[in-house]
Amino acid sequence: MLHQLFRPLALLIVALSLLLAGLGVPSAAAQGRGPNGAQRITIESPAPGTQVGSPVVIMGNVTRLPASAQLFYTVLSSDGRALGTGSFPIPGNPGEPASFITSLTFVEPLEGDAISLQLADQDPATGSLLAATALPLTVAAAPQRIVIETPGAGILVGNPVVLTGRTVRFPAAAALGYAIYASTGAQVGGGIFPVTGSRQEGGRFTASLGFFYPEQGGPLQIDLYDQDPLTGAFPATASLQVRTVALRQQVIIETPALGTQVGSPVVITGRTARYPIGGALQYRISDSRGVALAGGRVLVAGNLNDPARFVASISFTPPAFSGPLHAEIFEVDERGGVTAVGVIDLRWGP
């Protein structure tokens, strides 16, 4: 029924403004009355000039229940833009005074503003205004915030990495800055990128950010910041942790230490730059003459493209005499070619 009762917004705003200009608005409370003084709308709370947000709760009364049992509202910015419109019901009996308390929503000006809340009683038959009132209020500027929407945290990315997101307020420089850091703390990328939008709507961005790709892969931290070009202040920052895959495979043996005297089985631990092909590594142990003492494979737990760790307990045929042992842990591809190998020289002996 609202679309049948509510005339076009532009006509209502013009008529309402003319009526308010002719009637005047008392300063103690927002009040209004009709042409013959029969109907009056009074806003008791909030007080004129109060700082509010959306939704704003208002309380007041009318000298008689509107014929449609509702009041219409419009929230205007200081330059006349409609920030919110609608209606709300008023309980009561026809022809008798009635009170109301309601919550009204509107679009908050991001930069803050002096706004006007206007209420009107509109004749449902003719559309004419029977009474109206206006209440001056203020809205504080919204704090700046940078929201990174994609990619999500921990996602595997390439170079360049594409970020999408938004800013609550439009950046003063119409751009955001960025810095990218490797897991070592070294900066591997940085610069600025443009932000689209307006002061009324905030900003949006789709940015393709290039960086020096870390050969060993690993985590990256991407920092975004809004910097005021006049003061140098940073109204907002945001950070995102993502991952990169190693450009080439590596097998690194961590224990035992070089030259350690070992027995059978020997436990060898280490890591790979990325999850091994087929989820497994091969091993081989030989003596000083190159005679093979053991060979096989060890399964590796982990996730594709992530670094992985391994623990291999290897039993071997003890050599006849004390002496050096040569241990190899390696990855092979689908064709049987060795893609990476880690080696360590140990010793066998009683």
N, C-alpha and C positions, 0 to 999 in steps of 0.2 A: 504493500500500500504506500510505502514511502515515496516511490517514484511518481505516484499519482498526486500526492499532497505537496511534494517539494518542488517548487518551480526551479527553473535553471539557476545554477549557482551565481552566475554573473548578475542576473536581475535581482536576486535576493540580496547580494552584497551591496549593490548600488542603492536599492531601496532602504536597506537597513542603515547604511551610512547616512543617507539623507534624513531619515527619521531621527537618528541619534544626534545629528548636527542640530536639528530643530529643537530637540527636547533638552539637550545638555545632560551631563552625567554627574551626579553628586560625588564628592571626593571621599566621603566617609565609607560608603558602600556603593556598589554598582547598582543603580536603580534605573527603571524606565517605566513609562506609562503610555497608554494609548492616546489617540487624538482627543477623546472626550474624558480622559482621566479615569475611565472605567477599569482598565486592566493595568497592572504594574508588575514588573519583574524586578526582584531584588536579589542580588548575589551577596550573601552574608560572609562567605569565606571561599577563597582566600582574600586577603586585603589587597587593595590596589597596589601595584608595584612589587608584589611578592615574586621571588624567583621560584620558578616551577620547572618541572619536566613532564614528559609524557609517560603515562597518563596523569592528568591533573584532576584532583578530586575537588568538586565545587559543592557548595551548600547554599540554599536560598529558599525563596518563597514567591508565590504569585497571589494577587488579590482575589483571583478566581481561577478555578481549574480551566485550562484551555479546552476549547470545544473538541480538539483532537486528542486531548489528554497527553500532550507531549509538547516539548519545546524543541526548536531547531537551534543548532549552534554552528558557528564558523570561527575558526582561529586564523587570524591574519598576521603576516609578518609586517615589519615596519614599512616595507615597500609595496604592501598590498597583495602579496601572494597568499593564496589560500593554503594553509598548512594542515587543515583538517575541517571536515564538515560532517554533519549527521544530525541525529535527533535522539532524544531520550524520553522515556515515559515518565509521567507524573501521576502518582496515586491520589485519589480524592473523590469528592462528590461534585457533580455539575453545579456551577454557580457559586461554589463555596471556596474560601481560601485554601491553598494547598502548599505544602513544602516539598522540597526535593533535595536529594543528595545523590550525586552521580559521579562517575569517572569518565573523563573525556580523553580520547587519544588524538594526537596530532604529530606531524613530522617536526622534530626539533631542529631548528636552524643550527648547523654544525658550528658556525662561527659565533653563536650566541646572538641574541636580538631582543628588542623590545617588541612584544607581541600584543595583540588585542583579542580577547575572547568576547564574542558577540552572541547574545541569546535573543531569540525572537519567538513571538506567538503569532502564528500565521493562520488566517481564516481558511479552513479546509475547503470551503465552497468557492471563494473568490480568489484565494491566494494573496489577499492583501494583508499587510502587517497590522496587527492589533496592538502590539507592544514590543519594545526592544530595549536592550541595555548592552553596554560594553564595559569590559573590565581590562584595564591595562596591566600587563604582567611582564616579566622578564625571563629569559632563558639563558643560562650560562653556556659558554662555549664548550663543546665536547672535547675531552682530552684526545690527543692524537694517539692512534694505535695502528700498527702494521700487522696485517693478518696474511700469513702465507697459506694458501689453500692447497696448492700442489707443488711439488710432490710431497708425500707424507714423510714423516721422520723415519730414518733408517732405510729408505728406499735406495736401491742400486741405481746410480746415475752415470751418464757419460759426459763427454765434453763436446759442445757446451751443455750445461744443465739449464733446463727451461723451468722457470718459476712463474706461477700465477698467484694473484692475490688482490688485496684491496687495502686502502687506507681509510680510516674513519673520516679524516679531514684531508682536503686536497693539499699536498705539500706546497710550501711557499715557493719552492724553486721548480715546481712541476716535475720533479724528478726525485728518485731515491738513490742513495749510494749503496755499494756492496763491497764486502771483503770476504775472501774465501781462504780458509786455513787448512793445511794438512795436519795429520795426527801429530807431527813433530812440533807444531806451532808455527811453522813457516808459512808466510802468506804466499799463496799460489795464484791469486786472482784478485781483481778489484777494479772499481770504476763507478759509473753512474748509468742509470737508464731512465727513460721518460715514463711518466704516469699520466694517464688520461682521466678526464672527469671534470668536476667543477667545484666551486666553493660550496654550492648548495647540496651536492650529491656525494662529495668525497671523491676518492680516486680508485682506479683499477689499473692493474699492470699485468703484462705478459712479457717476461724478460728472458732473453737467451744470454746466459752468463758464461763467458769463456774463462779458462784457467789453465795453468800448467799441470798437466795430468801427472800425478805421482806414479812412478814406474812400479812401485810395490803395492799400489792400491791402498785400501784402508779407508778409515773414516775421514770425512770432510766436515768442517763447520762453515756454514754460510751465514754471514751477518748482514742484515739490511738496516739502513738508518735513514731517517729524515733529518736533514740539517738546515737550519735557518740561514739563508745566505747573508743576512744582515748582521745577526748577532753571533753566528757560529754555534748556537745552542742545538742540542739534539732533542727535539720534542718526543721522539719515539725510536725504538730499535726493536729488532726481532731476529731470532736465531733459529737455524734449522740444521740438524745433524743428518747427513746422508752417507752413502758408502760408494766406493769405487773398487773395481776388480783389478788385480795385478795385471800388468801388461804381459808379463811372462811368468811361467811357473818357476818356483824355487823350492828345493828340499833342504831344510836346515836341521842338522843334528845338534841337539843341545846337550844331551848326556848319553853316555859317560864322557868325561873329558879326554882329550887327546892323550894317548899313551897309557891309559888306565889298564891295569892288569885285571883280566876278567876270566870267568869260568863259563860253563855251559849249564843253563841258558844264560845269555847276556840280554839285558833289557836296554833297548835304545829308544830314547824319546826325542821328539822334535816337532817341527811344524812345516807347513807348506804355505806358499804365498797365496794359493787358491785351492779349493777342494779338488782332489785328484780325479782324473778321468776314471770312470767306473767305480769311484769310491774306494779305491785300493792302491797301495804302493807295493812294489816288489823289493825284495832284499836278497843280498848275496854276501857270503862271508868266505874268504879265501886265506890261505897261508902265504908265507913270504915267497913261495915259488909259484903262486898263482893257482894252486890246486883248490878247487871248490870244496868247502867244508859244509856249506848249508845254502839253501835257496828256497824261495817261496814268496808268498804274498801276505800282506797284513791289511785288514779292513780299517777304514778311516771313517769316523763319524763326523758329520758336519752338513753344511748347506752349500748348494751349488753357487760358485763364484765367490764364496767367502773364504778367508784363510781357515786352515784346518790344523789340528794337532794329532799326533800319532804316538802310540806306545806299542813297541814291538818286542815281545819276549821270544828270542830266537835260540833254539837249541842247535848245536853244531857238533860235528865229529871232532873230538879233541886231536890236535896234531901229536905226532910221536914225540916231538921235542918242544921245549919252551922256545918262544920266539914271537915275532910280530904277527898280528892278524889285521886283515884289511876288510872293513865293513862298508857296504854300499846300500843305501836306501834310494830307490829311484821310481819315477813315473814312466809308464809307457803309454803310447797312444793306441788307437784302434788298429793300426798297421804293425804294431810291435816295436815302433821306434821309441827310443829313450828321449823324453822331453826335458827332464831335469833329474839331477842326481846329487845326493849328499854323501860324502865319504868321510870316514874317520879311521885312523890307524890306532889299534889297540895292542895289547900284549897278552899272550897266553903263557901260563906257567904255574907250577905248584906254589 
